[in-house]
Amino acid sequence: MINKRLLIKKLLSHNDENSFYDKKQKLSLHNKEGKAKFIKHICALSNSNPTSNSYIIIGIEDEENKIIGVDFFDDSKIQNLVNAYLANPPKIQYENVAFPSLPRHKVIGLVTISPNNNITSLAKNSWKYKLGSVFFRRGSNSMPAYGDFELKNTNQTIVAAIEKNASNNIELTLDGVFDFMESHKTAYNPQYKVFKEQFVLCWAGKKTWFNNEEFFSRVDIELINEQVQLFFSALDEVQISYNSNSFIVTEHILLGIDKEEKHYPLEKTIINFKDNGKHDIVKEFLFTPPKFDTEVISHVYTNSNSIVSKIEKSESLSVTEHEDVMRLPTNYLICYLHGYFDAPNQLRKAKEYIKNTAEESTYVKYKQAMRVLRKVKYS
């Protein structure tokens, strides 16, 4: 198994990006430009590494090569994005890699692009990049290819050496377990479990009870062998179960108008461990949107838009409106589920105001709401 934290360190030791890896401070997949640039880099790296893996590292300050981290990203549909925009798309995998030096809610994103051995090109227009465009890597730049383009195998030996030097061992596994245990408070009951005598999985979460059902909040799950964070939840509550072969996480979201809230199953994640030293992750989308009175939802949407309009105009908010700001993420999510499809755009307008509010949990709710909106949209 490859220890992904060690792999990232080995890649970063090359300092500058090159034809087999790229590094970014963050991904911006919510806008056309950011999405198009991501697709371009996937295309270029795939064409420049037809017989070896290539990588994009997310959460790195470029000039000083500093590890700054990004939020946990669990969009399992990112492959769909690549498939939609590229002809001969490579298989890609996005993983969240924990680093002890980062805050608990931050990770480094690692995009692995598997070898394709076919010329990859744009299957449709994307921002300023035209249908049929082919890109490749020249040093640290993703460049357009003109004329007849041929795949060249130039990085297979060096990538194989880097991956071999990033192999996991007993010392790294034990260090990973101790790091996990020490970085989680006793209240979150950190623990580990070994599957198939070779996979070491650590998890922690704060136990809560709701209507006589056991839930865990602030859940963190890591596969220590690969140093990959498989699941992280800042606010949402989950139910956890496991057997000798699998670890199962069922995520719920708390939705409702005012204080009349209840849990709704959102998604089930099943981590299956196999005898051949491999594992896979299966996700099952469970969400059935709740239905509320249409007049009430219309009032909620109108009131939310009024608050956002005041925020955009830098007008002062009343005490009641300040309290309503804390509910904006949840209210806009509920509005979207009732057909107000402009709700995400309205919520984004208030992002900076929410981010700077004294109540930090409101911004966490904002990020959670946007994550759920993304899941609902793709599913």
N, C-alpha and C positions, 0 to 999 in steps of 0.2 A: 504494500500500500504506500501511496505517496502522502507524506505529511505536507498538507497544503500551506501551512504557515512557513515551514522550511523552504518549500518551493518558491513562495513569494520572496523570501529573503534572498534566495539564490538568483532569482530573476532581477531583483533590484540591485544586486551587486554589479550588474552590467551598467549601472548608472543611467545611461541614455537608452531611450526606446530604440528598438532596431527592427529587423524584418521578422522576428518571431515573437515579439511582445510589445505591448503598448501600455501606457499608464495614464489614468485620468483622475482628476480630483473628484468628479462626480459624474453621474449619468443624468441626462435631461430627456427622458423618453416621453414626457408629456407635451413637448412642442415639436413642430415639424423639423426645425433645424437640428435640434439635439438628436431626434430619432434618425434623421438622414445621416448625420455624421457617424452615429453608432453603426448603422448599416454599412456605410462606406468602409469603416475600419474592419468590420467582420469580413467583408468582401476582399479587402486588400490582404489581410493576414491569411485568409484561406488560400488565395492564389499564390502567396509567397511561401507557403508551407504545405505543399500537396501531399507529403508523406510523413509529416510529423505534427504534433500538437502545436498550437500557438495560443497566446494568452493576452488578455487585457486585465490590468489590475486597477481597481476602482478604490479611491480614497487616499491617493498619494499626491502630496504637494509637489509639483513638477520640478521647480527650480532647485530645491534643496533635497529632493528625494525623501521628503519627510512623510512618515506614516501618520495621517490625521484621521482616517476612518470615515465611514458613512453609516447611515441607518441600515438596519437589517432589511434586506430586500427579498421578498418571497414570491415574486411573480413567476410562477411556473409556466406561464404562457409566453415567455420571452422567445422561445423557439418558434411560436406561431408568428411572431413579428418578423423574424428572419425568413421564415418560409414564405411569408406574404410578399416580401420585397426583393428576394433574390432568386435567380434561376440557378439550379444546382446548389442549393443552400447547404452549408456544412451543418453538422450536428453541433450544437453548443450547449454548455452547461454553466449556470450561474451558481456560485457557492459563496456563502458567508463565512469568512475565516476569522476566528477570534484571535486577538493579540492581548496579552496581559497588560501591556502599557496603555491600552485604550480604555475609555470609560465602558462600563458594562453594556450600555446600549449601542456602542459603536463596534463596527467590524470592518474588515477589508473585503471588498468584493472581488472575486476571481472568476473571470469568464474564460472557460476552456473551449477552444475551437478545434474540433477533431479534424484529422486529415480527410480530404474529400477526393483528391486526385482528379478533379474536374475543374474546368474554368468556371468560376462563379461570376455572375453579372447581375445587374439590376433588372428585375422582372417588370418594373414599372417606374414611372417618374417618382422621385423623392426629393422634395425641396428643389434645389437647383441642379440636382444630378438627374441625368436623362436615362430613359429606358435603354437598356442594352449596354450601359457604361460598364467598363471593367477596370478594377483598381488593383494595384499591387504595392508592395512596400519597397521604398528606396531609403535605406537607413531608417530614420524615425518618422518618415513621412509616408502617408498613403497617397499614391500618385495615380492619375488616370493613365491607362494603357492605350496606345494608339497603334493602328495597323495590326499585323498578325502578332498575337501574344501567345507565348509558349510557357507552360509551367516548368519551373526549374527547382530541382531539389538541392537547396544550398544549406539548410539548417538541421537536417536530420541528425547528424553526429553530435552537434553541440546541444540540441534540445534533449537528446537521449542521455547525454552525460549529466545535464542539469537535473533531469528527473530521477536518474539513478542516485545522485548525491542527495536527493530530497526524500529518499526512502525512509519509512518509519522504522523505529527500533524500540526496544524495551525502555530505554532511558527516556526517550521522548514521550512515550506513552505514560510512564509514571509521573514525569514532570507535568504533563498535561492534566492528569487527575488531580495532583496536588494544587496546581494553579487554579483549577475549577473550584475545588473545595475551599480554598483560602479566599477566593474572590466573591463568594456568596455568603451572605449573613446566615447565621444559625436559623433565623426565623423562616428562611426559604428552604430549609431541610435539604441541603445538597447531598446527593447520593449517586452511586454508580451501579451499573449492572453489566455483566459480561455475557455476550451472546455468542454461541457457537465456539466457545473457548478462544476467540480471537478478536471479537469486536468489543470495544470498551465504550459504553455510552454513559455520559454523566447528565443528570438533570436536576433542576431545582425549581421550586415554585412555592408561593405562599398559599396555604390551604384556606379555603373559605367554604361556607355552607350556604346554600340558597334553596329554600323549599325542600329541605332534607336531602339535597343532592350535593355531593362533594365536587368542588371546583378548585382549580389552581390559577392564581393570577401571577403576573410578572414571571412567566415561565421561561426558562432558558434550557435548551437541550443541545448537547454537543457530542459529536462522534469524535472521541479523543484520538483514535488511530490516525485520522486525517486532519484533525484540528479544525473541523468544519462545524459551524453552528447550524443545526438543522431546523431550529425553531426558536423564535423569540417573541414574546408578547409583553408589551408595556402595561396595557390595561385590560385587554380582552381576557375573558376567563375560559379555561379549557378543562376538559376531562381527560384523564390519562389512564391507560391500561396497558398491560403487556403480557406476553406469554414467552415460551422458550424460543420462538422464532421471530417475533415481531414486537415492535413498540408502537402504540397507537395513540394519537393525539386528536381529540375532537374539539375544534375551536367553536366557541359561541360568541355572539355579540348581544349586548344589552341595548334594546331599543324600546322606545315608547314616547308618548307625549306627556310633558311635564314629569310627574313622578310615577306615573303608571307604566312601569317598565317590566320586561320579562326577557329571558334568555331565548335566543333563536340559534339553532345549530347552523354554522356557516360552512365549515369544511373539515373533512377527516383526512389526516395524514397518517399513512401506514408505512413504517420503515421495516422492510423485510430483510432478514439476514440469512444468507445461504451457506451451505457447507463448502462451497468452492472458493470461499474468501471474498465473495462479492455481496453487495447489498443493493437494493433498489428502493425507491420511494414512490409510493402510489398516492395520489390525491383524489379525493372524491368530494365534489361540490354538493353541499346538502341544503343550501339556503332556499327557503320559501319565504318571500317578502311578506311582512304583515300588512294587513289592510286596515286603514283608519278612515274615519268620516271625511268625505271629500271637502266639506266646508271647513272643517278644522284644519286640514292640510293646506287649503288655499289661504287661510288666515296666517298659518305658520310661515308659508312661503312669502307672503306679502310683508309680514313683519320682519322677517330675516333680510329681505331685500332693502327694506327701509333702513335697517341698521347698517348694512354694508354701504348704502348710499351716503349715510352720514360719515362713515369711516373714510370713504374716498374723498369727501369734501372737508375732512379734518374738523368736522363739527363735534361739539361735546355731546356725550351720551348721558342720558339720565341714569339714575341708580338701577332702575328696572332694566334698561337697555344694556347696562354693563353686565347684569346677571344673565341676560339673554345671549350675550356674546359667548358665554361659557357653553351654551347649548347649540351654537351655530353649526358645528360639525355634525352633530347627531341630527339636528333638524333638517339640514340640507340633504343628508343621506336619506332620511325618510321621504323628503319631497321628491328626490330623484326616483326612488322606488315607486312613487305614485305618478310618474310620468312627467315630472318637471325636469326635463333633461338638461336644462341650463344650470341646474343647481351646482354642479362641480365648478363651473366657471365663476359663478357668484361667490362660492366659498374661497376660491383662489384669490379673489380680489381682497379678501380680508386676511390673507395669510400673514403678512408682515405685522399687522396690528395684533393678531392672535399670538404670533411668535413672541412679541414684546410685552404681552400682558403679564401682570404679576402672578397670575394663576398658571403655573407651568403645565399643569395637567391639561389645560385647554389646548395647547399646541400638540400635546401627545394625542389628544382626541382628534385633532385635525389630521394628523398623519395616519391615524388608524382609520378614520373615515375615508380618506383618499385611497388607502390600501383596499378597503372593502369595495369602494366604487370601482376600482380597477378589476378586482376579482369578478364582481357582478357583470361588468361590461364584457369581459373576455369569456365568461361562462354562459 
